[in-house]
Amino acid sequence: MALRAVSALTWGLGGPGVGPLRSGTFLRCATQHRLEKMPSSIGFPEASRRPFSSHRILVDVDQSHGVATMKLKNPPVNSLSLELLTEFVISWEKLENDKSCRGVILTSNSPKIFSAGLDITDMYGKNAAHYAEFWKAVQEVWLKLYTSNMVVIAAINGSSPAGGCLMSLASDYRIMADNPKYTIGLNETLLGIVAPFWFKDNLVNTIGNRASEHALQRGLLFPPADALKIGLVDQIVPEDKVQSTALSVMSEWLKIPDHARQLTKTMMRKPTADRLLKQREADIQNFVSFISKDSIQKSLHMYLKFLKEREK
Ligand SMILES: CC/C=C\CCC/C=C/C(=O)SCCNC(=O)CCNC(=O)[C@H](O)C(C)(C)COP(=O)(O)OP(=O)(O)OC[C@H]1O[C@@H](n2cnc3c(N)ncnc32)[C@H](O)[C@@H]1OP(=O)(O)O
């Protein structure tokens, strides 16, 4: 039964205060062409452009010298809510349309958490229309990040499970704070849910098939040193050096002529992005029907309860 499968004993969460349960033993160039974008997005739904009632700013954008820093800012844990995802897409489109912006550093406003992943409350106790809108927003954020013409560097300054890991994976380069309390990985199975094929594809493209098979089935969350070993992140640096390292790595990437780098990125990533684009609607329907199942809703309920009640 799904409930048993997600017993608290198996929830190998990482992050501050969860030590024993943690899984894992583990110049710009003269040429500044803007290429035609990869045919990624089929457009963000009008319904999702509606103003949300809180009017909070959930994504901070700061831009200077052709590089933007985007900070996720959704306390307490930077969960990727429908509201945040919607704001993210709008901010992203503005940057993509700004010809002076060549690179984005994606990071978090919170000191210990990059992102807790998809907001579980958007996947629990809602109706089918909400699940569909939420999932379309998740797809859209991934497509935007994964197919962006800009250089995208993830400055992972805290724990980054599931959807947080996906945002990092969609970036071109990942720098993580070297603090063993932080973890990163696709831990969906620990919640009794399954990472969809495009999460899996992005992981396989990054760390290879065997390591993905192992990591996905067990829902492994890796501390930084282990994440570096398997190639889930590209570099680990002291906590206070994450942003400065991201800036200096960015300046190296920006030395490459944009048009050559962009065409190469397209060559590498388009087949993976296209796989989702070809079956985007079916993927939404699959998500809605999966997440609406009583057994899955019960698993998510238990998981939320576990998160609230666990010892910190
Ligand atoms: C067919 C395809 C089907 C499905 C595919 C679905 C793919 C899903 C992808 C996902 O991203 S699912 C989300 C997975 N995320 C997690 O498992 C992370 C869970 N959270 C944590 O591990 C920890 O919260 C932490 C991020 C390590 C931070 O720990 P900390 O001790 O600092 O905070 P605390 O645990 O006390 O949390 C504070 C507060 O926030 C709530 N919370 C945490 N994570 C989420 C979340 N992802 N969504 C919504 N809410 C979350 C937590 O319950 C606490 O609430 P409270 O203050 O009311 O108790």
Ligand as a Chemical Component Dictionary entry (heavy atoms), coordinates in Angstrom:
data_LIG
# 
_chem_comp.id                   LIG 
_chem_comp.type                 NON-POLYMER 
_chem_comp.pdbx_formal_charge   0 
_chem_comp.three_letter_code    LIG 
# 
loop_
_chem_comp_atom.comp_id 
_chem_comp_atom.atom_id 
_chem_comp_atom.alt_atom_id 
_chem_comp_atom.type_symbol 
_chem_comp_atom.charge 
_chem_comp_atom.model_Cartn_x 
_chem_comp_atom.model_Cartn_y 
_chem_comp_atom.model_Cartn_z 
_chem_comp_atom.pdbx_ordinal 
LIG C1  C1  C 0 3.440  11.575 -12.881 1  
LIG C2  C2  C 0 4.306  12.507 -12.119 2  
LIG C3  C3  C 0 3.823  12.660 -10.743 3  
LIG C4  C4  C 0 4.384  13.428 -9.835  4  
LIG C5  C5  C 0 5.624  14.178 -10.047 5  
LIG C6  C6  C 0 5.831  15.172 -8.919  6  
LIG C7  C7  C 0 7.252  15.636 -8.893  7  
LIG C8  C8  C 0 7.503  16.283 -7.573  8  
LIG C9  C9  C 0 8.541  17.027 -7.356  9  
LIG C10 C10 C 0 8.747  17.709 -6.051  10 
LIG O1  O1  O 0 9.499  18.652 -5.993  11 
LIG S1  S1  S 0 7.884  17.152 -4.651  12 
LIG C11 C11 C 0 8.584  18.067 -3.280  13 
LIG C12 C12 C 0 9.736  17.316 -2.707  14 
LIG N1  N1  N 0 10.369 18.068 -1.661  15 
LIG C13 C13 C 0 10.799 17.531 -0.547  16 
LIG O2  O2  O 0 10.727 16.356 -0.316  17 
LIG C14 C14 C 0 11.420 18.481 0.452   18 
LIG C15 C15 C 0 10.629 18.470 1.727   19 
LIG N2  N2  N 0 11.153 19.436 2.673   20 
LIG C16 C16 C 0 12.295 19.240 3.362   21 
LIG O3  O3  O 0 12.994 18.280 3.230   22 
LIG C17 C17 C 0 12.634 20.303 4.357   23 
LIG O4  O4  O 0 11.510 21.118 4.552   24 
LIG C18 C18 C 0 13.831 21.174 3.935   25 
LIG C19 C19 C 0 13.656 21.752 2.540   26 
LIG C20 C20 C 0 15.118 20.347 4.004   27 
LIG C21 C21 C 0 13.934 22.367 4.942   28 
LIG O5  O5  O 0 13.999 21.884 6.249   29 
LIG P1  P1  P 0 13.709 22.875 7.464   30 
LIG O6  O6  O 0 13.885 22.080 8.707   31 
LIG O7  O7  O 0 14.478 24.130 7.305   32 
LIG O8  O8  O 0 12.177 23.312 7.275   33 
LIG P2  P2  P 0 10.875 22.471 7.669   34 
LIG O9  O9  O 0 11.013 21.066 7.240   35 
LIG O10 O10 O 0 10.543 22.746 9.090   36 
LIG O11 O11 O 0 9.782  23.130 6.725   37 
LIG C22 C22 C 0 9.190  24.400 7.054   38 
LIG C23 C23 C 0 7.753  24.368 6.570   39 
LIG O12 O12 O 0 7.762  24.207 5.149   40 
LIG C24 C24 C 0 6.939  23.071 4.798   41 
LIG N3  N3  N 0 7.499  22.465 3.573   42 
LIG C25 C25 C 0 8.695  21.920 3.401   43 
LIG N4  N4  N 0 8.869  21.514 2.151   44 
LIG C26 C26 C 0 7.724  21.792 1.502   45 
LIG C27 C27 C 0 7.286  21.608 0.147   46 
LIG N5  N5  N 0 8.059  21.043 -0.800  47 
LIG N6  N6  N 0 6.055  22.016 -0.174  48 
LIG C28 C28 C 0 5.248  22.607 0.753   49 
LIG N7  N7  N 0 5.618  22.815 2.050   50 
LIG C29 C29 C 0 6.845  22.412 2.395   51 
LIG C30 C30 C 0 7.033  22.170 6.000   52 
LIG O13 O13 O 0 5.943  21.292 6.024   53 
LIG C31 C31 C 0 6.992  23.173 7.120   54 
LIG O14 O14 O 0 5.636  23.564 7.302   55 
LIG P3  P3  P 0 5.108  24.050 8.730   56 
LIG O15 O15 O 0 5.887  25.294 9.081   57 
LIG O16 O16 O 0 3.654  24.313 8.510   58 
LIG O17 O17 O 0 5.376  22.936 9.679   59 
# 
loop_
_chem_comp_bond.comp_id 
_chem_comp_bond.atom_id_1 
_chem_comp_bond.atom_id_2 
_chem_comp_bond.value_order 
_chem_comp_bond.pdbx_ordinal 
LIG C1  C2  SING 1  
LIG C2  C3  SING 2  
LIG C3  C4  DOUB 3  
LIG C4  C5  SING 4  
LIG C5  C6  SING 5  
LIG C6  C7  SING 6  
LIG C7  C8  SING 7  
LIG C8  C9  DOUB 8  
LIG C9  C10 SING 9  
LIG C10 O1  DOUB 10 
LIG C10 S1  SING 11 
LIG S1  C11 SING 12 
LIG C11 C12 SING 13 
LIG C12 N1  SING 14 
LIG N1  C13 SING 15 
LIG C13 O2  DOUB 16 
LIG C13 C14 SING 17 
LIG C14 C15 SING 18 
LIG C15 N2  SING 19 
LIG N2  C16 SING 20 
LIG C16 O3  DOUB 21 
LIG C16 C17 SING 22 
LIG C17 O4  SING 23 
LIG C17 C18 SING 24 
LIG C18 C19 SING 25 
LIG C18 C20 SING 26 
LIG C18 C21 SING 27 
LIG C21 O5  SING 28 
LIG O5  P1  SING 29 
LIG P1  O6  DOUB 30 
LIG P1  O7  SING 31 
LIG P1  O8  SING 32 
LIG O8  P2  SING 33 
LIG P2  O9  DOUB 34 
LIG P2  O10 SING 35 
LIG P2  O11 SING 36 
LIG O11 C22 SING 37 
LIG C22 C23 SING 38 
LIG C23 O12 SING 39 
LIG C23 C31 SING 40 
LIG O12 C24 SING 41 
LIG C24 N3  SING 42 
LIG C24 C30 SING 43 
LIG N3  C25 SING 44 
LIG N3  C29 SING 45 
LIG C25 N4  DOUB 46 
LIG N4  C26 SING 47 
LIG C26 C27 SING 48 
LIG C26 C29 DOUB 49 
LIG C27 N5  SING 50 
LIG C27 N6  DOUB 51 
LIG N6  C28 SING 52 
LIG C28 N7  DOUB 53 
LIG N7  C29 SING 54 
LIG C30 O13 SING 55 
LIG C30 C31 SING 56 
LIG C31 O14 SING 57 
LIG O14 P3  SING 58 
LIG P3  O15 DOUB 59 
LIG P3  O16 SING 60 
LIG P3  O17 SING 61 
# 
